[in-house]
Amino acid sequence: MNTPTPEAEKAAREVTKRIVREGRMRRSEAARLLRDGLPIILRGFAMARIKGRPEAAITEELEAAHAEAQRRFDAARTGFSRHLAEIDRCAAEFAIAAWDGVRRDLANHLAAH
């Protein structure tokens, strides 16, 4: 992937590798998430910042989404509802990792200029 956000890409790859190792996602799903999902989420982060959304607010929203997915996962009573909550948990972890990487990329950019 050719992106100007190497730390975001690295963080997203690391979290998807962990999720695959834990058996929570298939390798093909992780590859699709990186290929298709990462550019979408990076654009979303960029748009949020362009619109003036504070970094702290984005971080809080991502953490809240993860907490909600975890709550739904813990409360799930059927295999299907657990599966849906697990997808949301993985997506939230992916988004948090990518956001952390974006923040590192920005810090590196600012430090270099």
Buried (B, 14 or more C-beta within 10 A) or exposed (E): EEEEBEBBBBBBBEBBEBBBEEEBBEEEBBEEBBEEBBEEBBEBBEEBBEEEEEBEEBBEBBBEBBEBBBEBBEEBEEEEEBEBBBBBBBBBBBBBBBBBBBBBBBEEEEEEE
